[in-house]
Amino acid sequence: MQDYKDLKVWEKGHALTLKVYSITKMFPKEEMYALSSQMRRSASSIPMNIAEGCGRIGNKEFAHFCDIAIGSSNELEYQLILAKDLKYIGLKRFTDLTELVVEIRKMLFSFVKKLKK
């Protein structure tokens, strides 16, 4: 068991979540309980699952929660595409956030490989 706050992947996931909360504040009001809410849940699910996995005994369980975080990163990546196509976010913000999501997902894949050894 380790402290999730010491993990770079958790730090990046937390930073991503804060950015997603910030940008979704600017979405149209009718999206408050739709896309905004979904994006916030997907983003926060990444560091939440890392934190929950750290509290489990054994690498197999930890890897399972990291797998869930990977799935959430995929959801968020699509939601960013949708937000861009709906013109809720600009191309620069979309690119920056998508690059961060992809970086986190790569880190998670690498981390899961190590946990499963």
N, C-alpha and C positions, 0 to 999 in steps of 0.2 A: 504494500500500500504506500502511495506517495502523495504528496501535496500537489493537487492539480494546478495550483497557482504558480508552481515552479516550472510548468511545462510551457514552452514557447507556443505550441499549437493551441493551447488554451488561451494564452494571452492574445494571439491573433484572432481567435474566434470571438473573444470578448470585444476586442476593438471593432471587428466586423459588425457585431450585434449593435454596438453603440452607433455606428455609422448608418445602419439600416433603420434604427429607430429615428435618427435625425432626418433622413431623407423621406421617410414615410409620413412625417409630420406635414410635409408639403403636398401630399397627394390630395386629390379632390375628396371632399367630405363623404361622398357616396362610397368611397373605397375604405372607409374607416373599419368596417366589419368584414371586408372582403380581402382585397389584395394586400392592403396595409397590414392587417392582422395576420394573414398567412405568411408574409415576408418576415414579420417580427418573430413569429413562432418558429419558422424554419431557421432563421439566423440564431436565435437564442438556444435552439435545440443542439447546436453544434457544441458550444462550451458546456452546456448543461449535461450532455451525455458524457463528455470527457470527465467532468467533475464526478458524475455518478459512477463511472467506470473506475475512477481512482479509489473510490470507497469500497470497491468489491475485493474479495479475496481471490487472488489468482489471475494470471494473465489471460486465460481463456475468457473469463467474464469481462475483463477490461476490454479485450479485443472486440467482443460483441457490442459493447456500448460505443466503441469507436466506429464500428461498422454502421451503426445507427446514425452517428454524426456524419458519416460520409453520405448516407442517403439524404440527410437534411441539406447537405451542401449541394447535392444535385437538384433538389427541389428549389432551393434558393437561386441557383443559377438560372433555372427556367423562369422563375418569377421575375428576375432581373431582366431577362429577355422580354417578357411580357410588359413590364413597366416601361422599358425603352420603346417598344413598338406602340404602346398606348400614349407615348410622349409624356409620361410622368417624370422621366429622368432623361437627361441629355446623354449624348454619346460618350463624353469624357467621364462622367460619373459612372455610367454603365461599365465602361472599360476598366476603370480603376477598381470598382467593386468586384467585377467578374475575375479580374486577375488575382485579387485577394482570396476569393472563394476557391479558385483553382490551386493557388499556393497552399491553402489550408488543407484541401483535399489530398494533394500530393504528400503533405506532411503526415496526414492521417494514414494514408496507404503505407507509407514507410514505417510508421509507428506500429501499425497492425502486424506487418511482416515480422518486426522484431519481437512483438508480444507472442506471436504464434510459434517462434523457434523453441 
